[in-house]
Amino acid sequence: MPLYEHVFLARQDLSQAQVDALAEANTKLIEENKGKVVKTETWGLRSLAYKIQKNRKAHYVMLEFDAPTDVVAELERVTRMNEDIVRYMTIRVDAHESGPSVMMRKNERSERRRPRDNNDD
């Protein structure tokens, strides 16, 4: 089966539990249609480059899955109808990343950084 990554941005005023429920609903939809979700990552609340539907921030969630192509059409149809999701993107990939995605590694790298010494003496 083809491999896909689906990223969606949920409204900023949703709680983390509501965002998790959206991800779980998408997972359930994929699995009901003979697909398999390999990994789910919540990237958290992040600032947007520009306002989208009066939102300056959004909750980012990524799903990695393998499923038949008709599942992608159904997933995008359901996502498009959901008012809590402001943007989404599904892409086909050759292989899933092993371990955390680049966005998660970016957070780890910034946490390991040393704070700069601002002494100008």
N, C-alpha and C positions, 0 to 999 in steps of 0.2 A: 504494500500500500504506500501511496505517496506520503511524504513527511511535510508537516506545516508548522508555522509559528503564527499565532494569532495574538496581537497586542490590542488592548482596548483601554481607553481613557474614560474614567467615570467622573461624574460631577464632584466638585470639591466639597459640597455640603453633605455628602454621604458619610456615614460612619464606616469604620473599618469592617464591622460585622456585615453591613449592607454590601460592601465591595466584595467581601468573601462569598456572600450569598450569590452575587452575580457570577463570580468565577465558578462556583459550584453548579449553578444552573447551566452554564456553558459546558462544563465537564459532563454533566448528566445528559445533555443533548447529544454530545459527541458519542458517548458510550452507548446510548440507546440506538444509535444508527451505525453500530458495528465498528466504531472507531476506538482508539485507545489514547488517553492522555498520558504522556510520558512525564511531563513536569509542569508545575504551576509555580510561577514566581510573582510575588507582589513587590513592586518596586517602590511603593509608598506614594505619598503626596508630593508632587513636584511642580515647580513653576512652569508655565507654558511660555513659549516665545512670544505669543500674541494672544489676545482674548478670543475665546471660542464660546459663543452663546453666553456672554457676560461672565465667563469663568476665567480667572487668572491662574488657577492651579487645577490639577486633576490627579486622581488616583490612577497609577499605571499598573496594569496586570498583563502578564504574558503567559500564554498556554502553548506548550509544545505537544503536538499530537500527530498520530498517523491515522488516516481515515480515507475512505473512498471520496472521490471528488464531489459527489452530490451532497455530502455532509457539509462541505465548505459553503456551498450555496445556501443551505438551510441555516447554518450558523450565522452567516452574514445577513440573511433575511431577518432572523430573530433579533440580532444585534441592532440592525437599522431601525427596528420598531421600538426599541427600548429607549425611553426618554432620559434615563440616567446615564447613558453612554453618549459622550460627545464626539468621539472619534474612534475609529478602529482600523486595523490593517491586518490582512492575512497574506502571508507569502509562503511559497513552496520552497523548501530547502533540500539540499542533497543529503545532509546528515545533521542530526541534532548535536549540540555542543555537550560534551561531557563535563560535569561539574557545573558551577554557577555561570550564569551568562555574563556578558561584558558589563552590563549595568550593575550587577551585584559585585563583581570584582572591582569596579570603580569605587564603590563605597568602602570596600575593605582597604584599598590603596590609600584613600584619603584619611582613613582612621589611623593607618600606620605612620603617616607623615609626621615628622617632627614639627612642632610650632617654630616659626621663625623668631630669631632673636632680633628685636628692633632697637638694640642699643647702638647709637651712632657715635659712641665715645671713641 
